[in-house]
Amino acid sequence: MVESKAWNWDIVKGEHEKYWQEPAVESYYLINRWLSQNKSDFLDLGCGLGRHTIQFAKAGFSTSGFDLSETSIKKTKEYAKESGVQVDLKVGDMLDLPYSDKSFDCIYCRNVISHTDTAGMKRIVSELKRVLKKDGECYLTLGSKQTWGFQQNWPVVDDNTKIRVEDGPENGIPHFYADYDLILELFNDFEIVNIFHIEDFYTKNDKTFSSFHYHILIRK
Ligand SMILES: C[S@@+](CC[C@H](N)C(=O)[O-])C[C@H]1O[C@@H](n2cnc3c(N)ncnc32)[C@H](O)[C@@H]1O
């Protein structure tokens, strides 16, 4: 299994930092969905700067945030204090979650679990199953094989995984890329509620780029 590597949040500043502080669009839907299902114990897996950790805590969930990056957890702690919410925060590796079986009703992992290789992905999927309660749900995203990253001439780990080479916070981090069939295979122990294949557009230095991710909602 490839070695895990955290994002380098220390170099994320200015507009880039603001981007990672604004909740993602589907988070509002997930809050409504999970509150209407009376779900309460929530894990923000790979919480980054804590945008969803704090958002879900404010919405009334009993919230845990988890990340491999110490800076991420430090910043999330500061954000929780400013926001006046109580959250449980832990530093660690998603390959070995420090939670007991059936701890969570719902888990959100946005652009996180792709940061491993194929063997790691299988391990994470089994960890998700272990820590979810019965009928618990998980919303996750995976990089798509149709996205630009998978076409790059980066070091190859296995058929689905490359090590990203860039001047930025993801330098040296493994990226696993999926396709539809691989998703069905990976999550065959879960009920798949839905799978979306989404193209995101963004502008950097006056140039427009796009990337493709799968957005997947699964139920145990
Ligand atoms: C793209 S950021 C997403 C942050 C957050 N989910 C959000 O949407 O704002 C990916 C996060 O995953 C974390 N991460 C990467 N590999 C990890 C691992 N093996 N275990 C736990 N967290 C990891 C990174 O440190 C980073 O904070």
The ligand as an SDF file (V2000), in Angstrom:
LIG
                    3D

 27 29  0  0  0  0  0  0  0  0999 V2000
   -9.0710   18.1240   -0.8880 C   0  0  0  0  0  0  0  0  0  0  0  0
   -8.9070   18.2380    0.8470 S   0  0  0  0  0  0  0  0  0  0  0  0
  -10.6500   18.1710    1.2520 C   0  0  0  0  0  0  0  0  0  0  0  0
  -10.9640   18.7160    2.6200 C   0  0  0  0  0  0  0  0  0  0  0  0
  -12.4460   18.6780    3.0290 C   0  0  0  0  0  0  0  0  0  0  0  0
  -13.0490   17.3670    2.8330 N   0  0  0  0  0  0  0  0  0  0  0  0
  -13.2400   19.7190    2.3000 C   0  0  0  0  0  0  0  0  0  0  0  0
  -14.0710   19.3600    1.4450 O   0  0  0  0  0  0  0  0  0  0  0  0
  -13.0300   20.8980    2.5750 O   0  0  0  0  0  0  0  0  0  0  0  0
   -8.3390   16.5740    1.2580 C   0  0  0  0  0  0  0  0  0  0  0  0
   -8.0780   16.3550    2.7620 C   0  0  0  0  0  0  0  0  0  0  0  0
   -7.8380   14.9510    2.9680 O   0  0  0  0  0  0  0  0  0  0  0  0
   -6.7800   14.8160    3.9060 C   0  0  0  0  0  0  0  0  0  0  0  0
   -6.1580   13.4900    3.7580 N   0  0  0  0  0  0  0  0  0  0  0  0
   -5.3710   13.0420    2.7450 C   0  0  0  0  0  0  0  0  0  0  0  0
   -4.9720   11.7840    2.9700 N   0  0  0  0  0  0  0  0  0  0  0  0
   -5.5190   11.4240    4.1740 C   0  0  0  0  0  0  0  0  0  0  0  0
   -5.4500   10.2390    4.9750 C   0  0  0  0  0  0  0  0  0  0  0  0
   -4.7290    9.1780    4.5820 N   0  0  0  0  0  0  0  0  0  0  0  0
   -6.1320   10.2110    6.1360 N   0  0  0  0  0  0  0  0  0  0  0  0
   -6.8530   11.2900    6.5620 C   0  0  0  0  0  0  0  0  0  0  0  0
   -6.9370   12.4460    5.8540 N   0  0  0  0  0  0  0  0  0  0  0  0
   -6.2770   12.5060    4.6720 C   0  0  0  0  0  0  0  0  0  0  0  0
   -5.8520   15.9630    3.5280 C   0  0  0  0  0  0  0  0  0  0  0  0
   -4.9140   16.2580    4.5510 O   0  0  0  0  0  0  0  0  0  0  0  0
   -6.8380   17.0840    3.2560 C   0  0  0  0  0  0  0  0  0  0  0  0
   -7.1280   17.8180    4.4070 O   0  0  0  0  0  0  0  0  0  0  0  0
  1  2  1  0
  2  3  1  0
  2 10  1  0
  3  4  1  0
  4  5  1  0
  5  6  1  0
  5  7  1  0
  7  8  2  0
  7  9  1  0
 10 11  1  0
 11 12  1  0
 11 26  1  0
 12 13  1  0
 13 14  1  0
 13 24  1  0
 14 15  1  0
 14 23  1  0
 15 16  2  0
 16 17  1  0
 17 18  1  0
 17 23  2  0
 18 19  1  0
 18 20  2  0
 20 21  1  0
 21 22  2  0
 22 23  1  0
 24 25  1  0
 24 26  1  0
 26 27  1  0
M  CHG  2   2   1   9  -1
M  END
$$$$
